[in-house]
Amino acid sequence: MAAIEITRKNLTARELRAAAVKARDAKAARRMLAIALVLEGQGRKTAAEACGMDRQTLRDWVHRYNAEGLAGLNNRTAPGRPSRLTAAISPGRRDRAAKKSQPQAAATGDLRDYRATSGVLHQLKL
């Protein structure tokens, strides 16, 4: 197996370990520790297994660390679906949509209150 080349040399293994201790994200801390092991001369497989990841995954994180530094080891948020409630929608409509998505009356089981707050009429057949 070829060794991983870390081209970014601004942090030592000791500094990476100190950053891992201060990190709030446990996954990012684990990545920092794996890179610290590589800087100390450990093999890719050994460093990856010690930090609970696959050697290919460690390789990918080393590439991100080389490109972006310590900030590249943090999780990125997924883009997700954009909100359908934009600024162009009136505030009243936005409030009604929020009430429909979280009806308090439905949680208490009072159907009359639920119908009154949602604006929907239901006919119950017994």
DSSP file (Angstrom, degrees, kcal/mol; ACC not computed):
  #  RESIDUE AA STRUCTURE BP1 BP2  ACC     N-H-->O    O-->H-N    N-H-->O    O-->H-N    TCO  KAPPA ALPHA  PHI   PSI    X-CA   Y-CA   Z-CA
    1    1 A M              0   0    0      0, 0.0     2,-0.2     0, 0.0    43,-0.1   0.000 360.0 360.0 360.0 137.2    0.0    0.0    0.0
    2    2 A A        -     0   0    0      1,-0.1    42,-0.2    41,-0.0     2,-0.1  -0.514 360.0-110.9 -78.5 146.7    1.2    3.4   -0.8
    3    3 A A        -     0   0    0     -2,-0.2     2,-0.4     1,-0.1    -1,-0.1  -0.411  29.8-111.3 -74.8 152.9    1.6    5.9    1.9
    4    4 A I        -     0   0    0     -2,-0.1     2,-0.7    34,-0.0    -1,-0.1  -0.713  27.7-140.6 -84.4 132.3   -0.7    8.9    2.1
    5    5 A E        -     0   0    0     -2,-0.4     2,-0.8     2,-0.0    61,-0.1  -0.845  10.0-161.4 -98.0 120.2    1.1   12.2    1.4
    6    6 A I        +     0   0    0     -2,-0.7    57,-0.1     1,-0.2    56,-0.0  -0.886  10.0 179.7 -99.5 112.5    0.0   15.1    3.5
    7    7 A T        +     0   0    0     -2,-0.8     2,-0.8     1,-0.0    -1,-0.2   0.718  60.1  83.5 -87.6 -22.3    1.1   18.2    1.8
    8    8 A R        +     0   0    0      1,-0.1     3,-0.2     2,-0.0    59,-0.1  -0.746  49.4 168.2 -86.0 113.5   -0.2   20.7    4.4
    9    9 A K        +     0   0    0     -2,-0.8    -1,-0.1     1,-0.1    57,-0.0   0.134  41.9 106.6-113.4  18.2    2.4   20.9    7.1
   10   10 A N  S    S+     0   0    0      1,-0.1     2,-0.4     2,-0.0    -1,-0.1   0.700  79.9  49.7 -75.9 -16.7    1.2   23.9    9.1
   11   11 A L  S    S-     0   0    0     -3,-0.2     2,-0.1     4,-0.0    -1,-0.1  -0.971  76.4-143.5-121.8 137.5    0.1   21.7   12.0
   12   12 A T     >  -     0   0    0     -2,-0.4     4,-2.2     1,-0.1     5,-0.2  -0.359  34.6-100.7 -85.4 173.6    2.1   19.0   13.7
   13   13 A A  H  > S+     0   0    0      1,-0.2     4,-2.2     2,-0.2     5,-0.2   0.883 125.2  52.8 -62.1 -38.0    0.6   15.8   15.0
   14   14 A R  H  > S+     0   0    0      2,-0.2     4,-2.0     1,-0.2    -1,-0.2   0.905 109.4  48.0 -64.6 -41.5    0.6   17.2   18.5
   15   15 A E  H  > S+     0   0    0      2,-0.2     4,-2.2     1,-0.2    -2,-0.2   0.860 110.1  52.7 -68.2 -35.5   -1.3   20.3   17.4
   16   16 A L  H  X S+     0   0    0     -4,-2.2     4,-2.1     2,-0.2    -2,-0.2   0.903 109.0  49.7 -65.4 -40.5   -3.8   18.1   15.5
   17   17 A R  H  X S+     0   0    0     -4,-2.2     4,-1.7     2,-0.2    -2,-0.2   0.897 110.3  50.4 -64.6 -39.4   -4.4   16.1   18.7
   18   18 A A  H  X S+     0   0    0     -4,-2.0     4,-1.5     1,-0.2    -2,-0.2   0.893 110.5  49.5 -65.2 -39.0   -4.9   19.3   20.7
   19   19 A A  H  X S+     0   0    0     -4,-2.2     4,-1.1     1,-0.2    -1,-0.2   0.862 107.8  54.9 -66.6 -35.2   -7.4   20.5   18.1
   20   20 A A  H  < S+     0   0    0     -4,-2.1    -1,-0.2     1,-0.2    -2,-0.2   0.867 105.4  52.5 -66.1 -36.1   -9.2   17.2   18.3
   21   21 A V  H  < S+     0   0    0     -4,-1.7    -1,-0.2     1,-0.2    -2,-0.2   0.881 113.5  43.6 -66.2 -37.3   -9.6   17.6   22.1
   22   22 A K  H  < S+     0   0    0     -4,-1.5    -1,-0.2    -5,-0.1    -2,-0.2   0.627  89.9 110.5 -83.0 -14.1  -11.2   21.0   21.6
   23   23 A A     <  -     0   0    0     -4,-1.1     6,-0.0    -3,-0.2    -3,-0.0  -0.356  54.9-156.9 -67.7 139.0  -13.4   20.0   18.7
   24   24 A R  S    S+     0   0    0     -2,-0.1     2,-0.6     1,-0.1    -1,-0.1   0.758  78.0  75.7 -82.7 -27.0  -17.2   19.8   19.4
   25   25 A D     >  -     0   0    0      1,-0.2     4,-2.1     2,-0.0     5,-0.2  -0.780  67.6-158.5 -91.1 117.2  -17.8   17.4   16.6
   26   26 A A  H  > S+     0   0    0     -2,-0.6     4,-2.1     1,-0.2    -1,-0.2   0.855  92.1  53.7 -64.8 -35.3  -16.7   13.9   17.5
   27   27 A K  H  > S+     0   0    0      2,-0.2     4,-1.8     1,-0.2    -1,-0.2   0.905 109.2  47.7 -67.3 -40.2  -16.5   12.8   13.9
   28   28 A A  H  > S+     0   0    0      2,-0.2     4,-2.2     1,-0.2    -2,-0.2   0.886 110.5  52.9 -65.9 -38.2  -14.2   15.7   13.0
   29   29 A A  H  X S+     0   0    0     -4,-2.1     4,-2.3     1,-0.2    -2,-0.2   0.899 107.2  52.0 -63.0 -40.5  -12.1   14.9   16.1
   30   30 A R  H  X S+     0   0    0     -4,-2.1     4,-1.9     1,-0.2    -1,-0.2   0.883 109.2  50.0 -62.9 -38.8  -11.7   11.3   14.9
   31   31 A R  H  X S+     0   0    0     -4,-1.8     4,-2.2     2,-0.2    -2,-0.2   0.898 109.2  51.4 -66.4 -40.7  -10.5   12.5   11.5
   32   32 A M  H  X S+     0   0    0     -4,-2.2     4,-2.1     1,-0.2    -2,-0.2   0.903 109.8  49.9 -62.9 -40.9   -8.0   14.8   13.1
   33   33 A L  H  X S+     0   0    0     -4,-2.3     4,-2.0     2,-0.2    -1,-0.2   0.883 109.0  52.1 -66.0 -37.5   -6.6   11.9   15.2
   34   34 A A  H  X S+     0   0    0     -4,-1.9     4,-1.8     2,-0.2    -1,-0.2   0.913 110.7  47.1 -64.6 -42.1   -6.3    9.7   12.1
   35   35 A I  H  X S+     0   0    0     -4,-2.2     4,-2.4     1,-0.2    -1,-0.2   0.864 108.5  56.0 -68.2 -34.5   -4.4   12.4   10.3
   36   36 A A  H  X S+     0   0    0     -4,-2.1     4,-1.5     2,-0.2    -1,-0.2   0.901 106.3  51.1 -62.3 -40.0   -2.2   12.9   13.3
   37   37 A L  H  <>S+     0   0    0     -4,-2.0     5,-2.3     1,-0.2     4,-0.3   0.901 109.3  49.9 -63.4 -40.2   -1.4    9.1   13.2
   38   38 A V  H ><5S+     0   0    0     -4,-1.8     3,-1.6     1,-0.2    -2,-0.2   0.908 108.1  53.2 -64.5 -41.2   -0.4    9.4    9.5
   39   39 A L  H 3<5S+     0   0    0     -4,-2.4    -1,-0.2     1,-0.3    -2,-0.2   0.821 104.6  56.6 -62.8 -29.7    1.8   12.4   10.3
   40   40 A E  T 3<5S-     0   0    0     -4,-1.5    -1,-0.3    -5,-0.2    -2,-0.2   0.505 127.8 -98.9 -80.8  -3.3    3.5   10.2   13.0
   41   41 A G  T < 5S+     0   0    0     -3,-1.6    -3,-0.2    -4,-0.3    -2,-0.1   0.502  71.5 147.6 103.0   4.9    4.4    7.6   10.3
   42   42 A Q      < -     0   0    0     -5,-2.3    -1,-0.3     1,-0.1     2,-0.0  -0.364  52.4-103.1 -68.6 153.7    1.6    5.1   10.8
   43   43 A G     >  -     0   0    0      1,-0.1     4,-2.7   -40,-0.1     5,-0.3  -0.309  27.9-110.8 -73.2 162.2    0.4    3.2    7.8
   44   44 A R  H  > S+     0   0    0      1,-0.2     4,-2.3     2,-0.2     5,-0.2   0.920 117.0  46.2 -61.6 -45.6   -2.9    4.1    6.1
   45   45 A K  H  > S+     0   0    0      2,-0.2     4,-2.6     1,-0.2     5,-0.2   0.917 114.2  47.6 -65.9 -43.7   -4.6    0.9    7.2
   46   46 A T  H  > S+     0   0    0      2,-0.2     4,-2.1     1,-0.2    -2,-0.2   0.929 114.2  45.9 -63.6 -46.8   -3.4    1.1   10.8
   47   47 A A  H  X S+     0   0    0     -4,-2.7     4,-1.0     2,-0.2    -1,-0.2   0.891 114.1  49.2 -64.6 -39.7   -4.4    4.7   11.2
   48   48 A A  H  <>S+     0   0    0     -4,-2.3     5,-2.6    -5,-0.3     3,-0.5   0.933 112.5  46.2 -67.0 -45.7   -7.8    4.2    9.6
   49   49 A E  H ><5S+     0   0    0     -4,-2.6     3,-1.1     1,-0.2    -2,-0.2   0.866 107.9  57.3 -65.3 -36.2   -8.6    1.1   11.8
   50   50 A A  H 3<5S+     0   0    0     -4,-2.1    -1,-0.2     1,-0.3    -2,-0.2   0.794 113.3  40.7 -64.3 -26.9   -7.5    2.9   14.9
   51   51 A C  T 3<5S-     0   0    0     -4,-1.0    -1,-0.3    -3,-0.5    -2,-0.2   0.253 119.1-107.1-107.5  11.3  -10.0    5.7   14.2
   52   52 A G  T < 5S+     0   0    0     -3,-1.1     2,-0.3     1,-0.2    -3,-0.2   0.870  79.7 106.3  72.4  39.6  -12.8    3.4   13.1
   53   53 A M  S   <S-     0   0    0     -5,-2.6    -1,-0.2    -6,-0.1     2,-0.2  -0.926  71.2 -96.4-141.6 168.2  -12.8    4.1    9.3
   54   54 A D     >  -     0   0    0     -2,-0.3     4,-2.2     1,-0.1     5,-0.2  -0.506  34.3-118.4 -80.9 152.9  -11.8    2.4    6.1
   55   55 A R  H  > S+     0   0    0      1,-0.2     4,-2.1     2,-0.2     5,-0.1   0.849 115.8  53.8 -63.8 -32.8   -8.5    3.3    4.5
   56   56 A Q  H  > S+     0   0    0      2,-0.2     4,-2.0     1,-0.2    -1,-0.2   0.882 107.4  51.3 -67.1 -37.1  -10.1    4.7    1.4
   57   57 A T  H  > S+     0   0    0      2,-0.2     4,-2.1     1,-0.2    -2,-0.2   0.910 108.8  50.8 -64.7 -42.2  -12.2    7.0    3.7
   58   58 A L  H  X S+     0   0    0     -4,-2.2     4,-2.3     1,-0.2    -2,-0.2   0.910 107.6  53.8 -61.2 -41.7   -9.0    8.2    5.4
   59   59 A R  H  X S+     0   0    0     -4,-2.1     4,-2.0     1,-0.2    -1,-0.2   0.917 107.6  50.4 -58.0 -43.9   -7.5    8.9    2.0
   60   60 A D  H  X S+     0   0    0     -4,-2.0     4,-1.8     1,-0.2    -1,-0.2   0.896 110.6  49.1 -62.2 -40.3  -10.5   11.0    1.1
   61   61 A W  H  X S+     0   0    0     -4,-2.1     4,-2.6     2,-0.2    -1,-0.2   0.848 107.5  54.7 -70.1 -32.9  -10.2   13.0    4.3
   62   62 A V  H  X S+     0   0    0     -4,-2.3     4,-2.7     2,-0.2    -1,-0.2   0.912 107.1  51.1 -64.5 -40.8   -6.5   13.5    3.8
   63   63 A H  H  X S+     0   0    0     -4,-2.0     4,-1.8     2,-0.2    -2,-0.2   0.907 111.7  46.9 -62.4 -40.9   -7.3   15.0    0.4
   64   64 A R  H  X S+     0   0    0     -4,-1.8     4,-3.0     2,-0.2     5,-0.4   0.893 111.9  50.6 -67.5 -38.6   -9.8   17.4    2.0
   65   65 A Y  H  X S+     0   0    0     -4,-2.6     4,-2.2     1,-0.2    -2,-0.2   0.912 110.1  50.2 -64.4 -41.7   -7.3   18.3    4.7
   66   66 A N  H  < S+     0   0    0     -4,-2.7    -1,-0.2     1,-0.2    -2,-0.2   0.880 118.2  39.2 -62.5 -37.6   -4.7   19.0    2.1
   67   67 A A  H  < S+     0   0    0     -4,-1.8    -2,-0.2    -5,-0.2    -1,-0.2   0.882 134.6  15.3 -80.6 -39.7   -7.1   21.2    0.2
   68   68 A E  H >< S-     0   0    0     -4,-3.0     3,-0.6     1,-0.3    -3,-0.2   0.508  91.1-139.0-119.2  -7.7   -8.9   23.0    3.0
   69   69 A G  G ><  -     0   0    0     -4,-2.2     3,-1.2    -5,-0.4     4,-0.3  -0.444  65.1 -22.4  80.1-156.8   -6.9   22.6    6.2
   70   70 A L  G >  S+     0   0    0      1,-0.3     3,-1.5     2,-0.2     4,-0.3   0.826 134.4  61.3 -61.3 -34.8   -8.5   21.9    9.5
   71   71 A A  G X  S+     0   0    0     -3,-0.6     3,-1.2     1,-0.3    -1,-0.3   0.769  92.9  66.9 -64.9 -25.1  -11.9   23.3    8.5
   72   72 A G  G <  S+     0   0    0     -3,-1.2    -1,-0.3     1,-0.2    -2,-0.2   0.629  90.1  64.4 -70.9 -12.8  -12.1   20.7    5.7
   73   73 A L  G <  S+     0   0    0     -3,-1.5    -1,-0.2    -4,-0.3    -2,-0.2   0.568  84.0  94.4 -87.7  -9.0  -12.4   18.0    8.3
   74   74 A N  S <  S-     0   0    0     -3,-1.2     2,-0.1    -4,-0.3    -3,-0.0  -0.465  87.0 -97.0 -80.1 155.3  -15.8   19.3    9.6
   75   75 A N        -     0   0    0     -2,-0.1     2,-0.4     1,-0.0    -1,-0.1  -0.418  34.5-139.8 -67.6 144.3  -19.1   18.0    8.4
   76   76 A R        -     0   0    0     -2,-0.1     2,-0.3    -4,-0.1    -1,-0.0  -0.825  19.8-114.2-102.3 147.0  -20.8   20.0    5.7
   77   77 A T        -     0   0    0     -2,-0.4     3,-0.0     1,-0.1    -1,-0.0  -0.606  30.1-117.1 -80.5 141.1  -24.5   20.5    5.7
   78   78 A A        -     0   0    0     -2,-0.3    -1,-0.1     1,-0.1     0, 0.0  -0.482  20.6-123.5 -73.4 147.1  -26.4   18.9    2.9
   79   79 A P        +     0   0    0      0, 0.0    -1,-0.1     0, 0.0    -2,-0.0   0.898  47.3 179.5 -63.2 -40.6  -28.2   21.4    0.7
   80   80 A G        -     0   0    0      2,-0.0    -3,-0.0    -3,-0.0     0, 0.0   0.016  39.6 -40.1  69.1-178.5  -31.7   19.9    1.2
   81   81 A R        -     0   0    0      1,-0.1     3,-0.1     0, 0.0     2,-0.0  -0.657  65.1-115.3 -84.0 135.2  -34.9   21.0   -0.3
   82   82 A P        -     0   0    0      0, 0.0     2,-0.1     0, 0.0    -1,-0.1  -0.353  38.2 -94.8 -69.3 152.4  -35.5   24.7   -0.4
   83   83 A S        -     0   0    0      1,-0.1     0, 0.0     2,-0.1     0, 0.0  -0.382  21.3-151.1 -67.0 140.8  -38.3   26.2    1.7
   84   84 A R  S    S+     0   0    0      1,-0.1     2,-1.0    -2,-0.1    -1,-0.1   0.641  81.9  80.6 -86.1 -15.3  -41.7   26.6   -0.1
   85   85 A L        +     0   0    0      3,-0.0    -1,-0.1     2,-0.0     2,-0.1  -0.787  67.5 174.8 -93.5  98.4  -42.5   29.6    2.2
   86   86 A T    >   -     0   0    0     -2,-1.0     3,-1.1     1,-0.1    -2,-0.1  -0.366  48.5 -97.3 -96.8 177.6  -40.7   32.5    0.7
   87   87 A A  T 3  S+     0   0    0      1,-0.2    -1,-0.1    -2,-0.1    -2,-0.0   0.728 118.8  67.7 -67.1 -21.7  -40.7   36.2    1.6
   88   88 A A  T 3  S+     0   0    0      2,-0.1     2,-0.3     3,-0.0    -1,-0.2   0.732  81.4  90.4 -72.2 -21.4  -43.3   36.8   -1.2
   89   89 A I  S <  S-     0   0    0     -3,-1.1     5,-0.0     1,-0.1    -4,-0.0  -0.571  90.9-106.5 -76.9 137.2  -45.9   34.8    0.7
   90   90 A S     >  -     0   0    0     -2,-0.3     4,-2.0     1,-0.1     3,-0.2  -0.249  21.5-120.1 -63.5 149.9  -48.0   37.0    3.0
   91   91 A P  H  > S+     0   0    0      0, 0.0     4,-2.3     0, 0.0     5,-0.2   0.853 112.6  56.7 -59.9 -34.9  -47.3   36.7    6.8
   92   92 A G  H  > S+     0   0    0      1,-0.2     4,-2.1     2,-0.2     5,-0.2   0.909 107.7  46.7 -63.8 -41.0  -50.9   35.7    7.4
   93   93 A R  H  > S+     0   0    0      1,-0.2     4,-2.3     2,-0.2    -1,-0.2   0.877 110.3  53.5 -68.3 -37.0  -50.6   32.7    5.0
   94   94 A R  H  X S+     0   0    0     -4,-2.0     4,-1.9     2,-0.2    -2,-0.2   0.902 108.8  49.7 -63.1 -40.9  -47.3   31.8    6.6
   95   95 A D  H  X S+     0   0    0     -4,-2.3     4,-2.1     2,-0.2    -2,-0.2   0.909 110.3  49.9 -64.7 -42.1  -48.9   31.7   10.0
   96   96 A R  H  X S+     0   0    0     -4,-2.1     4,-2.2     1,-0.2    -2,-0.2   0.902 109.4  51.6 -63.8 -40.6  -51.8   29.6    8.8
   97   97 A A  H  X S+     0   0    0     -4,-2.3     4,-1.7     1,-0.2    -1,-0.2   0.890 109.0  50.8 -64.1 -38.1  -49.4   27.1    7.3
   98   98 A A  H  X S+     0   0    0     -4,-1.9     4,-1.1     1,-0.2    -1,-0.2   0.889 109.7  50.3 -66.6 -38.5  -47.5   26.9   10.5
   99   99 A K  H  < S+     0   0    0     -4,-2.1     3,-0.3     1,-0.2    -2,-0.2   0.887 109.1  51.6 -66.9 -38.0  -50.7   26.2   12.4
  100  100 A K  H  < S+     0   0    0     -4,-2.2    -1,-0.2     1,-0.2    -2,-0.2   0.859 109.2  49.9 -67.2 -34.2  -51.7   23.4   10.0
  101  101 A S  H  < S+     0   0    0     -4,-1.7    -1,-0.2     1,-0.3    -2,-0.2   0.738 122.9  30.8 -78.1 -20.0  -48.4   21.7   10.4
  102  102 A Q  S  < S-     0   0    0     -4,-1.1     2,-0.5    -3,-0.3    -1,-0.3  -0.536  74.9-177.6-135.2  69.2  -48.5   21.8   14.2
  103  103 A P     >  -     0   0    0      0, 0.0     4,-0.8     0, 0.0    -3,-0.1  -0.560  10.7-166.4 -74.4 120.8  -52.1   21.6   15.4
  104  104 A Q  H  > S+     0   0    0     -2,-0.5     4,-1.2     1,-0.2     3,-0.3   0.847  85.6  58.6 -73.1 -33.3  -52.2   21.8   19.1
  105  105 A A  H  >>S+     0   0    0      1,-0.2     5,-1.3     2,-0.2     4,-1.3   0.852  99.2  57.6 -67.2 -33.8  -55.8   20.6   19.3
  106  106 A A  H  45S+     0   0    0      1,-0.2    -1,-0.2     2,-0.2    -2,-0.2   0.854 103.3  54.3 -65.5 -33.0  -55.1   17.4   17.5
  107  107 A A  H  <5S+     0   0    0     -4,-0.8    -1,-0.2    -3,-0.3    -2,-0.2   0.839 111.0  44.9 -69.1 -32.0  -52.6   16.5   20.2
  108  108 A T  H  <5S-     0   0    0     -4,-1.2    -1,-0.2    -3,-0.2    -2,-0.2   0.647 111.2-121.8 -86.3 -14.9  -55.2   17.0   23.0
  109  109 A G  T  <5 +     0   0    0     -4,-1.3     2,-1.0     1,-0.2    -3,-0.2   0.522  65.7 137.3  89.6   6.0  -57.8   15.1   21.0
  110  110 A D     >< -     0   0    0     -5,-1.3     4,-1.8     1,-0.2    -1,-0.2  -0.754  30.6-174.3 -89.5 101.5  -60.4   17.9   20.9
  111  111 A L  H  > S+     0   0    0     -2,-1.0     4,-2.7     1,-0.2     5,-0.2   0.816  79.3  59.0 -69.0 -31.0  -61.7   17.6   17.3
  112  112 A R  H  > S+     0   0    0      1,-0.2     4,-2.0     2,-0.2    -1,-0.2   0.923 108.5  45.3 -65.0 -41.7  -63.9   20.8   17.5
  113  113 A D  H  > S+     0   0    0      2,-0.2     4,-2.3     1,-0.2     5,-0.2   0.886 112.2  52.6 -66.5 -37.7  -60.8   22.9   18.4
  114  114 A Y  H  X S+     0   0    0     -4,-1.8     4,-2.3     1,-0.2     6,-0.3   0.925 109.7  47.7 -64.3 -44.0  -58.8   21.2   15.6
  115  115 A R  H  X>S+     0   0    0     -4,-2.7     4,-1.5     1,-0.2     5,-0.6   0.887 112.4  50.6 -64.2 -37.4  -61.5   22.0   13.0
  116  116 A A  H  <5S+     0   0    0     -4,-2.0    -1,-0.2    -5,-0.2    -2,-0.2   0.890 114.8  41.9 -68.7 -38.6  -61.7   25.6   14.2
  117  117 A T  H  <5S+     0   0    0     -4,-2.3    -2,-0.2     1,-0.2    -1,-0.2   0.831 118.1  44.3 -79.7 -30.9  -58.0   26.2   14.0
  118  118 A S  H  <5S-     0   0    0     -4,-2.3    -2,-0.2    -5,-0.2    -1,-0.2   0.703  97.9-132.7 -88.0 -18.2  -57.4   24.4   10.7
  119  119 A G  T  <5 +     0   0    0     -4,-1.5     2,-0.5     1,-0.3    -3,-0.1   0.661  64.5 126.7  77.4  14.6  -60.3   25.8    8.9
  120  120 A V      < -     0   0    0     -5,-0.6     2,-0.5    -6,-0.3    -1,-0.3  -0.912  51.8-144.7-110.1 130.7  -61.3   22.4    7.6
  121  121 A L        -     0   0    0     -2,-0.5     2,-0.4    -3,-0.1    -5,-0.0  -0.807  18.1-170.5 -95.2 132.7  -64.8   21.1    8.1
  122  122 A H        -     0   0    0     -2,-0.5     2,-0.6     2,-0.0    -7,-0.0  -0.923  15.1-146.9-120.1 146.0  -65.2   17.4    8.8
  123  123 A Q        -     0   0    0     -2,-0.4     2,-0.5     2,-0.0    -2,-0.0  -0.964  15.1-151.6-111.4 122.5  -68.3   15.2    8.9
  124  124 A L        -     0   0    0     -2,-0.6     2,-0.6     2,-0.0    -2,-0.0  -0.810   4.6-157.3 -95.0 128.7  -68.0   12.4   11.3
  125  125 A K              0   0    0     -2,-0.5    -2,-0.0     1,-0.1     0, 0.0  -0.920 360.0 360.0-104.9 123.9  -70.1    9.3   10.5
  126  126 A L              0   0    0     -2,-0.6    -1,-0.1     0, 0.0    -2,-0.0   0.407 360.0 360.0-105.7 360.0  -70.9    7.1   13.4
